[in-house]
């Protein structure tokens, strides 16, 4: 079962341990799915914030 992240700081903390990042665009909001070795995390943001959040990641970013 995925866990929802509520803060930008928590997302940034989990970003280095990500294996894959999936970006789902849905109208004016965007959902980022962050896969780690043991858990799937989701984070809802505005569409313009996605590039800034995923910029420092070593994991591949897949846009769906």
N, C-alpha and C positions, 0 to 999 in steps of 0.2 A: 504494500500500500504506500503510495507516495506521501511525502510530508510537504506541507506548504510553508514556505519561508515568508515571513512578514516584514523583514527589514533588509535594507541594502547592505548593512554591515555584516549581517549573518551570511548573505549571499557571497560577499567578497571573501569571507573567512573560509567558505566551502569551495571556492573556485579553484584553488591549487590542487585539490584532490579529485577533480573532475576527470572522468574518462571521456565523456561525450556531452555536448551541449546541443539541445534541440530548441529551435525557435519556432513557435506556432503563432502566426498572425491571425487575429480574429477581430475584424472591424477596427476600432480605434484602440483596442488594448492588445497586448502581446503577452504570451505565456512563455517563459523560459524553463525548460526542463533540464536539470543538472543531474547527470548520472555519475554516481561514485561507485566504488567497488561493492558497497553493501546497501545502498539506499538510493532512491530516486527522489529528488527535491524539485518542487515547482515554485515559481516566483512570477507574479503578475506585475507588469510595468506598462508604461506608455510606450508607443512604438519608437519614439526618438531616443529613448534611454538604452535601448538594446546594445548598440555599438559601443557605448561607453562602458557598459557592464561586462561585456565579453571580450573587450580589447586585450586584456592582460592574460588571457587563458592560453595554455599550451594544448588543451584538448581541442579536437576538431569541432567546428560549429556547423550544424546541419540545419538549414532553413526549410521548413515544411509549409 
